[in-house]
């Protein structure tokens, strides 16, 4: 016990003692390069989890939402511009991306415990999962949509008249993309009811 | 006389076929509502209220009792035909999308739902 403590003590003393053997330059250089390697590695790993192959590595994603997304305009279209899973579901800025990734670890927990491991179970939880994602998009003012789309870039000549009118109304009312555009890449969950749908009747 | 009998039997058959084709699949209103929502139909059509486009009820009224109603509505949903807006301008109607694409059963179901709307 005493030996261990003195061993630990020696370690701290050694850490705090100025180096007599290595120059300040080599210490800084090693620190700098080590930092680069660590940071680069961390970011590369983080980016790897943003790739489509990673997302559909889970059959829960591959068999349900990915299958539906394959038929959407964000997967295949005239001009060949494609939005991958992470383009819509992971924020681009670093802090929010990290927060999203930490939250996603709960989804991994769901995967491990088999909460949604069959189509039936997935469907049973789909509304709750979708609502969570819609709330996230609403809170961020649909930033992932707006990374590519903006009201300002909509052309009155090129966009159809009626959608253009609706978009300008939405802009004036301060609405955000996800308010109207739900279920554009995946099926809307069963049991979803648009707020105020009854009044519209 | 023979021609009359043939005519009667053909029209009876046509009627039977019409009835059969429109009621072959039971209407799944929930699925139809979800598809309408997904395609943002309700942005321009009210269920019973005219908006930029006519209400579903007025479409139902227009086709009530007509044998080709379902097919006509499906055609309207899928062909992107020219429509006249409330303000008099014209543009092509949005083409309804399904997953998987052009799923006849889902489109028929939506058409049946639209045609099933009754006045309150």
Interface residues (C-beta under 8 A of the other chain):
Chain A: X68 X71 X72 X160 X161 X162 X165 X166 X180 X181 X182 X183 X184 X187 X188 X190 X191 X192 X194 X197 X200 X201
Chain B: X30 X31 X34 X37 X38 X40 X42 X43 X44 X46 X47 X48 X49 X52 X85 X89 X91 X92 X94 X97 X99 X100 X101
